[in-house]
Amino acid sequence: MKRSNSILLRTFLIFLGLLLFPVLLLCIARVGGTAFYYYYRYPTLSPREKAIMADYEKSLSRFPHSWETIAPLPRRLTDLSNLIKSRIEEGGEKLKAQGFPAAEQMPSELPVGTLLQGNPDPALVTSTTLALAAWESASSTGLILIQDPEYDAGLFDRPYPPDMVAGFGVLTGLHRIWGTKALVLALDGQSTAAMEMAVTSLRLAVRHPASTLITHLISLAIVNSTSRVIARVALNCQDLPTLKFALTTMNDLATSVNLASMPDCHLIDVIGTLRQYGREGYPVHIDLNRSAVVLARPITDMVTGFYHWKIAHLPEGDPVRVGLEKFCKDAQYEPLPPPVAAFRKLSAWVSEYYLLSTNVPNLDDSFLREKDAKAQYDMARIVLANRIVSLEDGQTSKSLQERVTQSLGDEPKDPFDGQPFRLTPDGKSVYSVGPDKVDDRGQILFDPTKGSESPGDMVVPLTAGSLTRR
C-alpha cells in the first residue's frame, strides 16, 4: 500500500513538475530578459532615452480618458479619400498625355517654394496652372472631405503598408495643390480667392491629439508651409472681410493644428498606434490606467494579425483586399504555426523594453518641427493683424504691439524663447529666434545677399517682399 502511494506521489510530482516547468522557464526568461536589458542595454542609453523609458513604466492616466474611446472610421470619409487618390492618379495620367516629365506628374512636385519667393518665371506659372487644372477634380472632392465635421488628418494614417504611403499621399497632395493654387491666384491678382484657398489648406492639419507620430509630423509640415503662404498672400490682399475671415479662422484653428504633443509623443505614439488599428474596427482595448509598456504589447501581435483580420473582413475583389493579399504573400506574412507564434510572442514580451527604447522617435528633431510650425503660424497671424489695421485706419506709424493687440487681443510669443516676436532693424519685418534658439539682438549678422538676419532665424515681412528662411 505504501509502495502504491509512493508511486502515485512521484507520478503526481512529475506531472506537476511538467506543468510548472514551462511557467518556470517563462519567469526565468522574463526576469532574465529584463535584467539583461537593464544591466547591459540601459547604461548605454542617453539621459533623454532613460527619461523616456521611465515614462513607459508609469500609468498614462494623466492623458484624457476620452482617448480610450475609439470610433470606427466613417465609411463615407474613407470612400472620399480613396476617390481623391484615384482622381490624383487620373490627373497624373492627363499630365503624362500632355507631355509633362514623369517627375512633374505628382502634386508633390508643384513649385510652392519657388512661388513663395515671388517673381517666378512666366513659363513656370503657365505649366503650374496646367498641372493644377489636371487635379481640379481631386481638389473639389477634397473640399467636400474637409468640410465633414468628423474629418481629421488621422484618416490617412492607414496601418497596412499597401495603402499607407498612398493615404498620406492624398493628404500631402491636397495640401500641395491648394497651397500652389493660392500662390498662382495671388500672382494673377486674385488675392481674395487666394486667401480663401490658403486658409482651406490649413484645415487639412486638424487631427486628434492622440494621433501617431507620422500624422503629427505631416500636419506640422502643412501648418508650417500654409502659414508662409497665408502671410505671403496677405501682403497684397485688399479685401478686409477676407483678411478678417482668415485671421478669425487661424485663431479658431490654433488649438486644433498646433498641438503641444511632442514632449509626450513617445507615449502618444503608442496610444495613437492602438487608436489607428481601432478606428479600422480591429478589436483594441486602451486602458490609460496602465503603462505604455503594457499597452505596447498587443502592437507586436498586430503586425501580422491585423492584415489577415482585415482580409477576412473585406469582400473578394476589393482593391484593398487584393493589395493586402499581395503584400502578405510578398512579405511572407502567412499565419504562423502555434509553436512559432507562441515563441515569437514570448520573444516580444521578453524584449519589450528594448523594442520600445530602440523605437523612440527623434524627439529633438520633432520638437523643433513643432516649435517651427507654431512660430510660422503666429507670425502669419501678426502679418494678418498688421494688414487689417493698416487697411482700416490707413496708419503705418503704430507700434507692432499696438497693431497686434488691437486685432488679436494678445501678443503671440516666440515659442523658442517665450518672448514677443521682434522687428528686424529696418522695422518692416518680424522674426523668431528660430531653430538655432539664439537671441541675436545686439549682435545681428549682416549679409548683403541675405539681409540682416542671423542664420536660423525665421523672418516674415510686414509690408513688402517675400518670405525668407535663413
C-alpha positions as CSV (number, residue, x, y, z in Angstrom):
1,M,0.0,0.0,0.0
2,K,2.8,2.3,0.9
3,R,4.6,1.5,-2.3
4,S,1.5,2.3,-4.3
5,N,1.1,5.6,-2.5
6,S,4.7,6.4,-3.1
7,I,4.3,5.7,-6.9
8,L,1.2,7.9,-7.0
9,L,3.0,10.7,-5.2
10,R,6.0,10.5,-7.5
11,T,3.7,10.4,-10.5
12,F,1.8,13.4,-9.2
13,L,5.1,15.4,-8.6
14,I,6.4,14.5,-12.0
15,F,3.1,15.6,-13.6
16,L,3.2,18.8,-11.5
17,G,6.8,19.5,-12.5
18,L,5.9,19.1,-16.2
19,L,3.1,21.6,-15.8
20,L,5.2,24.1,-13.8
21,F,8.4,23.7,-15.9
22,P,7.2,26.0,-18.8
23,V,6.0,28.5,-16.2
24,L,9.4,28.5,-14.6
25,L,11.1,28.9,-17.9
26,L,8.8,31.8,-18.7
27,C,9.6,33.5,-15.4
28,I,13.4,33.0,-15.9
29,A,13.1,34.4,-19.5
30,R,11.1,37.3,-18.3
31,V,13.3,38.2,-15.4
32,G,16.5,37.4,-17.3
33,G,15.4,39.3,-20.3
34,T,14.6,42.4,-18.2
35,A,17.8,42.0,-16.2
36,F,19.8,41.8,-19.4
37,Y,18.2,44.9,-20.7
38,Y,18.7,46.9,-17.6
39,Y,22.3,45.8,-16.9
40,Y,23.6,45.7,-20.4
41,R,21.4,48.0,-22.5
42,Y,20.1,50.6,-20.0
43,P,23.6,52.0,-19.1
44,T,24.2,52.9,-22.8
45,L,21.0,55.0,-23.1
46,S,21.2,58.8,-23.2
47,P,19.6,60.8,-20.4
48,R,16.6,61.5,-22.7
49,E,16.2,57.9,-23.5
50,K,16.3,56.9,-19.8
51,A,13.7,59.5,-19.1
52,I,11.5,58.1,-21.8
53,M,11.9,54.6,-20.5
54,A,10.9,55.8,-17.1
55,D,7.8,57.3,-18.7
56,Y,7.0,54.0,-20.4
57,E,6.7,52.4,-16.9
58,K,4.3,54.9,-15.5
59,S,0.5,55.0,-15.7
60,L,-0.8,57.0,-18.6
61,S,-3.7,58.3,-16.5
62,R,-2.5,61.9,-17.0
63,F,-3.9,61.8,-20.5
64,P,-7.7,62.3,-21.1
65,H,-9.6,59.1,-20.6
66,S,-11.8,60.1,-23.6
67,W,-8.8,58.8,-25.7
68,E,-9.8,55.3,-24.6
69,T,-13.0,55.6,-26.7
70,I,-12.3,54.7,-30.4
71,A,-15.0,55.3,-33.0
72,P,-14.5,53.4,-36.3
73,L,-13.6,55.4,-39.4
74,P,-16.8,56.7,-41.1
75,R,-17.1,54.8,-44.4
76,R,-18.1,58.0,-46.3
77,L,-14.7,59.5,-45.4
78,T,-12.6,56.5,-46.4
79,D,-14.6,56.4,-49.6
80,L,-13.9,60.0,-50.3
81,S,-10.2,59.7,-49.6
82,N,-10.0,56.7,-51.9
83,L,-11.8,58.7,-54.6
84,I,-9.4,61.6,-54.2
85,K,-6.5,59.2,-54.6
86,S,-8.0,57.9,-57.9
87,R,-8.5,61.5,-59.1
88,I,-4.9,62.5,-58.3
89,E,-3.8,59.5,-60.3
90,E,-6.1,60.5,-63.2
91,G,-4.6,63.9,-63.1
92,G,-1.2,62.4,-63.4
93,E,-2.3,60.5,-66.4
94,K,-3.6,63.7,-68.0
95,L,-0.3,65.4,-67.5
96,K,1.5,62.4,-68.9
97,A,-0.6,62.6,-72.0
98,Q,0.2,66.4,-72.2
99,G,3.9,65.6,-72.3
100,F,4.8,66.6,-68.7
101,P,8.0,64.9,-67.4
102,A,7.4,61.9,-65.1
103,A,8.8,63.9,-62.1
104,E,6.1,66.5,-62.6
105,Q,3.1,64.1,-62.7
106,M,2.6,64.2,-58.9
107,P,1.4,67.0,-56.7
108,S,4.5,66.7,-54.6
109,E,6.5,68.3,-57.4
110,L,4.4,71.5,-57.5
111,P,6.8,74.5,-57.0
112,V,5.4,76.0,-53.7
113,G,8.9,77.1,-52.6
114,T,9.7,78.8,-55.8
115,L,6.4,80.6,-56.0
116,L,6.8,81.8,-52.4
117,Q,10.0,83.7,-53.4
118,G,8.0,85.9,-55.8
119,N,8.6,86.9,-59.4
120,P,8.7,83.4,-60.8
121,D,9.4,82.6,-64.5
122,P,6.2,83.1,-66.5
123,A,6.8,79.7,-68.2
124,L,6.8,78.0,-64.7
125,V,3.5,79.8,-63.8
126,T,1.9,78.6,-67.1
127,S,3.0,74.9,-66.6
128,T,1.9,75.0,-63.0
129,T,-1.5,76.4,-64.0
130,L,-1.9,73.5,-66.4
131,A,-0.9,71.0,-63.7
132,L,-3.5,72.4,-61.3
133,A,-6.2,72.1,-63.9
134,A,-5.4,68.4,-64.2
135,W,-6.0,68.0,-60.5
136,E,-9.1,70.2,-60.3
137,S,-11.4,67.1,-59.8
138,A,-9.2,65.9,-56.8
139,S,-9.3,69.4,-55.4
140,S,-13.1,69.8,-55.5
141,T,-13.5,66.3,-53.9
142,G,-11.0,67.3,-51.2
143,L,-13.1,70.4,-50.3
144,I,-16.0,68.1,-49.6
145,L,-13.8,65.9,-47.4
146,I,-12.5,68.6,-45.1
147,Q,-15.9,70.2,-44.6
148,D,-17.1,66.9,-42.9
149,P,-17.4,67.5,-39.1
150,E,-15.7,64.2,-38.5
151,Y,-12.7,64.9,-40.6
152,D,-9.2,64.7,-39.1
153,A,-5.8,64.0,-40.6
154,G,-5.6,60.7,-38.9
155,L,-8.0,59.4,-41.5
156,F,-5.0,59.0,-43.8
157,D,-2.9,57.1,-41.2
158,R,-3.6,53.6,-42.6
159,P,-2.0,50.7,-40.7
160,Y,-1.5,48.5,-43.7
161,P,1.6,49.2,-45.9
162,P,-0.1,48.9,-49.4
163,D,-2.2,51.9,-48.6
164,M,-0.1,53.7,-46.0
165,V,2.0,55.8,-48.4
166,A,-1.0,56.3,-50.7
167,G,-3.1,57.6,-47.8
168,F,-0.6,60.2,-46.7
169,G,0.0,61.0,-50.4
170,V,-3.6,62.2,-50.6
171,L,-3.1,64.4,-47.6
172,T,0.1,66.0,-48.8
173,G,-1.1,66.1,-52.4
174,L,-4.2,68.1,-51.5
175,H,-2.0,70.5,-49.4
176,R,0.4,70.9,-52.2
177,I,-2.4,71.5,-54.8
178,W,-4.2,74.1,-52.6
179,G,-1.0,75.9,-51.5
180,T,0.2,76.2,-55.1
181,K,-3.2,77.3,-56.3
182,A,-3.3,80.1,-53.7
183,L,0.0,81.4,-54.8
184,V,-0.9,81.3,-58.5
185,L,-4.2,83.1,-57.8
186,A,-2.3,85.7,-55.9
187,L,0.2,86.2,-58.8
188,D,-2.8,86.7,-61.0
189,G,-4.2,89.5,-58.8
190,Q,-7.0,87.3,-57.3
191,S,-5.9,87.8,-53.7
192,T,-9.3,87.2,-52.2
193,A,-9.7,83.8,-53.8
194,A,-6.0,83.1,-53.0
195,M,-6.5,83.8,-49.3
196,E,-9.7,81.6,-49.2
197,M,-7.7,78.7,-50.8
198,A,-4.8,79.1,-48.4
199,V,-7.0,79.1,-45.3
200,T,-8.8,76.0,-46.7
201,S,-5.4,74.2,-46.9
202,L,-4.8,74.9,-43.2
203,R,-7.8,72.8,-42.3
204,L,-6.0,69.7,-43.6
205,A,-3.8,69.8,-40.5
206,V,-6.6,69.3,-38.0
207,R,-6.1,65.9,-36.1
208,H,-6.9,64.1,-32.9
209,P,-4.4,64.9,-30.1
210,A,-3.7,61.1,-29.8
211,S,-2.5,60.6,-33.4
212,T,0.5,58.7,-34.5
213,L,3.9,60.4,-34.8
214,I,3.7,60.4,-38.6
215,T,0.3,62.1,-38.6
216,H,1.6,64.8,-36.2
217,L,4.7,65.4,-38.3
218,I,2.9,65.7,-41.6
219,S,0.3,68.0,-40.0
220,L,3.1,70.2,-38.7
221,A,4.6,70.4,-42.2
222,I,1.2,71.5,-43.5
223,V,0.9,74.2,-40.8
224,N,4.4,75.5,-41.5
225,S,4.1,75.7,-45.3
226,T,0.5,77.0,-45.2
227,S,1.3,79.7,-42.7
228,R,4.0,81.0,-45.0
229,V,1.6,81.0,-48.0
230,I,-1.1,82.9,-45.9
231,A,1.5,85.5,-44.9
232,R,2.7,85.9,-48.5
233,V,-0.8,86.3,-49.9
234,A,-1.9,88.8,-47.1
235,L,0.8,91.3,-48.2
236,N,-1.2,92.3,-51.3
237,C,-4.7,91.4,-50.2
238,Q,-7.1,94.5,-50.1
239,D,-10.2,92.6,-49.1
240,L,-10.8,93.4,-45.4
241,P,-13.6,90.8,-44.9
242,T,-11.4,88.1,-46.3
243,L,-8.5,89.1,-44.2
244,K,-10.6,89.1,-41.1
245,F,-12.1,85.8,-42.0
246,A,-8.5,84.4,-42.4
247,L,-7.4,85.8,-39.0
248,T,-10.6,84.5,-37.3
249,T,-10.1,81.1,-38.8
250,M,-6.5,80.9,-37.7
251,N,-7.4,81.9,-34.2
252,D,-10.2,79.3,-34.1
253,L,-7.9,76.5,-35.5
254,A,-4.9,77.4,-33.3
255,T,-5.7,74.7,-30.7
256,S,-6.5,72.1,-33.4
257,V,-3.4,72.4,-35.6
258,N,-0.8,73.5,-33.0
259,L,-1.0,70.6,-30.6
260,A,1.8,70.7,-28.0
261,S,2.3,66.9,-28.1
262,M,6.0,66.4,-28.9
263,P,7.3,66.2,-25.3
264,D,5.0,63.2,-24.8
265,C,5.0,61.9,-28.3
266,H,6.9,58.7,-27.4
267,L,3.8,57.8,-25.3
268,I,1.2,59.3,-27.5
269,D,2.6,57.4,-30.5
270,V,1.8,54.1,-28.6
271,I,-1.8,55.3,-27.9
272,G,-2.1,56.7,-31.5
273,T,-1.0,53.4,-33.0
274,L,-3.6,51.5,-31.0
275,R,-6.3,54.1,-31.9
276,Q,-5.2,53.7,-35.6
277,Y,-6.0,50.0,-35.5
278,G,-9.1,50.5,-33.5
279,R,-10.5,53.1,-35.9
280,E,-10.3,50.4,-38.6
281,G,-12.5,48.2,-36.5
282,Y,-9.8,45.9,-35.2
283,P,-10.5,44.8,-31.6
284,V,-8.4,47.1,-29.4
285,H,-8.7,47.9,-25.7
286,I,-7.0,51.0,-24.3
287,D,-6.7,51.4,-20.6
288,L,-4.9,54.6,-19.7
289,N,-4.6,53.5,-16.1
290,R,-1.9,51.1,-17.4
291,S,1.6,51.9,-18.6
292,A,2.8,52.3,-22.2
293,V,4.9,49.1,-21.8
294,V,1.7,47.1,-21.2
295,L,-0.3,48.9,-23.9
296,A,2.5,48.3,-26.4
297,R,2.4,44.5,-26.1
298,P,-0.5,44.0,-28.4
299,I,1.1,46.1,-31.1
300,T,3.7,43.4,-31.8
301,D,0.9,40.8,-32.3
302,M,-1.0,43.2,-34.7
303,V,1.8,43.3,-37.2
304,T,0.6,40.1,-38.8
305,G,-2.7,39.6,-37.1
306,F,-4.2,42.8,-38.4
307,Y,-3.6,42.1,-42.1
308,H,-5.3,38.7,-42.0
309,W,-8.2,40.1,-40.0
310,K,-8.6,42.9,-42.5
311,I,-8.5,40.5,-45.4
312,A,-11.2,38.4,-43.8
313,H,-13.5,41.4,-43.4
314,L,-13.2,42.6,-47.0
315,P,-15.2,41.2,-49.9
316,E,-13.5,39.2,-52.7
317,G,-12.1,41.5,-55.3
318,D,-11.9,44.6,-53.1
319,P,-8.9,46.7,-54.2
320,V,-7.6,47.0,-50.6
321,R,-8.0,43.2,-50.0
322,V,-6.2,42.4,-53.3
323,G,-3.3,44.8,-52.2
324,L,-3.1,43.2,-48.7
325,E,-3.1,39.7,-50.1
326,K,-0.3,40.6,-52.4
327,F,1.6,42.3,-49.7
328,C,1.2,39.4,-47.3
329,K,2.4,36.9,-50.0
330,D,5.4,39.1,-51.0
331,A,6.3,39.7,-47.3
332,Q,5.6,36.1,-46.3
333,Y,3.1,37.3,-43.7
334,E,1.3,34.0,-43.6
335,P,-0.4,32.7,-40.4
336,L,2.3,31.2,-38.1
337,P,2.1,27.7,-36.7
338,P,1.1,27.9,-33.0
339,P,4.5,27.0,-31.5
340,V,6.3,29.6,-33.7
341,A,3.6,32.2,-32.9
342,A,4.0,31.5,-29.2
343,F,7.8,31.7,-29.3
344,R,7.6,35.0,-31.3
345,K,5.1,36.4,-28.7
346,L,7.4,35.3,-25.9
347,S,10.4,36.9,-27.6
348,A,8.5,40.2,-27.9
349,W,7.4,40.0,-24.3
350,V,10.9,39.5,-23.0
351,S,12.4,42.3,-25.2
352,E,9.6,44.8,-24.9
353,Y,11.8,47.4,-23.2
354,Y,14.4,47.0,-25.9
355,L,11.8,47.3,-28.6
356,L,10.4,50.5,-27.1
357,S,13.8,52.1,-26.5
358,T,15.0,51.5,-30.0
359,N,11.8,52.8,-31.5
360,V,11.9,56.1,-29.7
361,P,11.4,58.8,-32.3
362,N,13.9,61.5,-32.8
363,L,12.3,63.8,-30.3
364,D,14.8,66.6,-30.6
365,D,14.0,67.0,-34.3
366,S,10.3,66.5,-33.8
367,F,10.3,69.1,-31.0
368,L,12.0,71.7,-33.3
369,R,9.5,71.0,-36.1
370,E,6.6,71.7,-33.7
371,K,8.2,74.9,-32.4
372,D,9.0,75.9,-36.0
373,A,5.4,75.4,-37.2
374,K,4.0,77.3,-34.2
375,A,6.4,80.2,-34.9
376,Q,5.4,80.4,-38.5
377,Y,1.7,80.2,-37.6
378,D,1.8,83.0,-35.1
379,M,3.9,85.2,-37.4
380,A,1.3,84.8,-40.1
381,R,-1.3,85.9,-37.6
382,I,0.8,89.0,-36.9
383,V,1.0,89.8,-40.7
384,L,-2.8,89.4,-41.0
385,A,-3.4,91.7,-37.9
386,N,-0.9,94.3,-39.2
387,R,-2.5,94.2,-42.7
388,I,-6.0,94.6,-41.3
389,V,-5.1,97.6,-39.1
390,S,-3.3,99.3,-42.0
391,L,-6.3,99.0,-44.3
392,E,-8.8,100.0,-41.6
393,D,-7.2,103.3,-40.5
394,G,-4.5,103.9,-43.1
395,Q,-1.9,104.4,-40.4
396,T,1.5,102.9,-40.5
397,S,3.1,104.6,-37.5
398,K,1.5,102.4,-34.8
399,S,3.8,100.0,-33.0
400,L,3.7,96.4,-33.8
401,Q,2.4,95.5,-30.3
402,E,-0.5,98.0,-30.6
403,R,-1.4,96.6,-34.0
404,V,-1.4,93.0,-32.9
405,T,-3.3,93.5,-29.7
406,Q,-5.9,95.6,-31.5
407,S,-6.7,92.6,-33.7
408,L,-5.8,89.6,-31.7
409,G,-6.3,90.6,-28.1
410,D,-3.0,89.2,-27.2
411,E,0.5,89.3,-28.5
412,P,1.8,86.0,-29.8
413,K,5.0,84.8,-28.2
414,D,8.0,83.2,-29.9
415,P,7.8,79.6,-28.9
416,F,11.6,79.3,-28.9
417,D,12.2,81.8,-26.1
418,G,8.7,82.8,-24.9
419,Q,9.3,86.5,-25.7
420,P,7.2,88.6,-28.1
421,F,8.3,88.4,-31.8
422,R,10.8,91.0,-32.7
423,L,11.2,93.5,-35.5
424,T,14.2,93.5,-37.7
425,P,16.4,96.6,-37.6
426,D,14.6,98.1,-40.7
427,G,11.3,97.9,-38.7
428,K,9.5,96.2,-41.6
429,S,9.8,92.6,-40.7
430,V,9.2,90.4,-37.7
431,Y,11.5,87.5,-36.8
432,S,11.7,84.5,-34.5
433,V,15.0,83.3,-32.9
434,G,14.2,80.1,-34.8
435,P,15.6,76.5,-34.6
436,D,19.0,77.8,-33.5
437,K,17.4,79.1,-30.3
438,V,19.8,82.0,-30.3
439,D,18.5,85.5,-29.5
440,D,20.7,87.7,-31.7
441,R,19.6,91.2,-30.5
442,G,22.5,93.5,-30.4
443,Q,24.8,91.2,-32.4
444,I,22.8,90.5,-35.6
445,L,24.9,89.5,-38.6
446,F,24.7,91.4,-41.8
447,D,24.9,89.7,-45.2
448,P,24.5,91.8,-48.4
449,T,22.6,89.0,-50.1
450,K,20.6,87.6,-47.1
451,G,19.9,90.8,-45.2
452,S,20.4,91.4,-41.5
453,E,19.0,88.3,-40.0
454,S,21.1,85.6,-38.3
455,P,21.3,82.1,-39.8
456,G,18.5,80.0,-38.2
457,D,16.1,82.9,-37.8
458,M,12.7,82.9,-39.5
459,V,11.6,86.2,-41.0
460,V,8.2,87.4,-42.2
461,P,7.8,90.8,-43.9
462,L,5.0,93.1,-42.7
463,T,4.8,95.3,-45.7
464,A,6.6,94.0,-48.8
465,G,8.9,91.4,-50.1
466,S,8.8,87.6,-49.9
467,L,9.0,85.1,-47.2
468,T,12.5,84.0,-46.3
469,R,14.1,81.5,-44.1
470,R,17.7,81.9,-43.0
